[in-house]
Structures are given as structure tokens and as C-alpha cells.
Amino acid sequence: RPKEILDYGCGTGILGIASKKIFKNSVITFVDIDSNAKKLTKENVARNNIKSNKIYLTNTYNFSKYKKKKLYDLALANILFSPLYNLASTFKYILKPGSIIILSGLLKTQAPHIINRYIKFGFKQKKLIIMDDWATIIMTLK
């Protein structure tokens, strides 16, 4: 039962909202680089009666508000290969040991590169899910 969940690259907020519905006592933090995504997430959070004031843009002063050392128990990141690749050290910093990260938005050919990158930062692969040409990777932080 995660207490602190990060929906990184939240888009419309759907993954964070679903997480909140499953893990009712958790706190969800939504982060995106797109101001329109922030607006849509706020609307969807309100529509779904989710209590959250933790919706941030990554390119503003709010960066330090969500990037806290060993804060999150679960991170969801449905974004492109390059950002996922570059965020490995950030996720290691902000996730608690034993936490889970779910990485998606990847082509199946990109998955081995992401897995190898995250292993270098202390993550362990738990599951690889392939659907058609898409991949989702579930990992834990050692």
C-alpha cells in the first residue's frame, strides 16, 4: 500500500487518478512539462473527486516541491524513451528503497535499453509486459 505516489508526465492525470481510487489513503503528486496537461489534470482530478493540490509543472519553481529525497513508494511514468532514460538518476533519488516504478510509453525495442539503464541505478526488473509493439516495465529500487 503506497503512501506517496508520483504520476510523472501525468498528461490528463488518468494513472494518478486510478492509483488514488485503488490506494485510497495515498497522496498523489502529478507532474508534467506541459501547462495544458496541468490544466487537464486539475479538471480530471476535480471530476473524479480526488483531493490533490500537488499538480506541478517541471519547468517552474515547483521543481523542488516534488523532488524530495526518498519520498515516493510508487512512481508511474508513461513518457517517451529519452526522458525515461535521462530520469533514471532522478527516480533513484526520489524513490524509497523497495519502491516500485512502472515505466511505459516505450516501444518494445527500447525496453532493453531502459532496463539496462535503470539497473545501473540500482533498480531490479520485476516484469516486462509486451503488447503489440509497446512495452511496460515494472521495476523495484533495491
N, C-alpha and C positions, 0 to 999 in steps of 0.2 A: 504494500500500500504506500505509494509515493506521497510525500507531503508537499514537495515542491516540484512542479513540472514546468518545463520550458518548451514552448512551441516556437521554434526558431525558423524564421521565414514563414510566418503564420498565414500569409495570404488572406484568406477570408476568416481564419480562426477555427476552421472546422475540426482540426485534430485536437487543439486545446479544449474546445467545447466538448467534444466526445470524451476526452480524458476526464473532464470535470464531472460529466454525467456518470462515468464509471467509478471514479475515485472522488466521491462527494466532499470529503473533508480536505482535499488537496487545494493548494494555491497554484493557480496557473499564471505564468508570465508569458505574454505574447510579444514577439519581436519580429520586425520586418524592416527592410530598407526603403520600402515604398509607402509614401504617405497615403495613397489610395487604399492600400492593404490595411493600414492602420484604421482608416475610416470604416472600411467594410467589416473589419474585425470588431470594432466598437458596436456597430449596428447589429451584427450577428450575436455578440455576447448579450446585448440588451434583449434581442428577440428570444433568446433561449434562457432568459432569467438567470444568467451567470453573473455572480458578483465578482468583478475584477476591475481594478483600476491600474493594473500592471500591463499596459499596452504601450510599447516603446518603438521609436524609430532608432535604428542602429547608428545613423549618421548625425545624431544630435547629442546634446549634453547628457542625455539619458543613458548613454553607454555604460557608465559606472553604476547605474541603478540596477541593472540586471546582471552585470558581470561580476558576481561575487564568488569568492573562493569557496569551493566545495559546498555549494548551496543546493543544487538540484539532485533529485533522486531519479528523475526520468527526463530525457530530452527527446524531442521529436523534431526532425529536420528533413522536410520534404523540399529540397532545393537542388540546384544544379551541381554537377561534378566539381567544378573549380572551387566554388565557395565551400563545399563539403570538404574537399581536400585541404584547403587552407585553414579551416576551422578546427582541425584535429587538436592542436595545442590549446586552443580556447576551451574546447569541450573538456579536455583533461583538467584544466584549471577550475572550471565551474561545476563539474560533476563530483559527487561524493564517491568514494571507493565503494564498489559493489552496485553502483547505479547502472541503469540501462539507458542505452541510446538507440533510437530507431532512425536509420538513415534511408531516405528514399528519394525518388526523383532521378534515379540513375538508370542508365542503360545497363543491360546485363554484362556487356563487355567492359564497362567501367568499374563494376563491383570489385574485381580482384585488386585493382589499384587503390581503391578506398580502404578495403580490408587491410592490405599491407601497410598503408599509411597509418591507420588507426592502431594497428598492432605495435608500431614503433612508438606510440604514445601511451602504451600500457593498456590498451583495450583488448578484449578477447572476443572472438566471434562466437556467437551463440547459434545464430540461424541465418541462412541465406534463402530468401524467397524469390523465385523467378516466375514471372507471369508474362508470357509472350516475350517481348524484348526488354522488359522492365525488371529492375531488381530492388529489393528491400533488404537491408542488412540490420540485424539485431545484434548488438554487442554489449558487453559489460565492461566497466572500468575495474581493473584489478586493484 
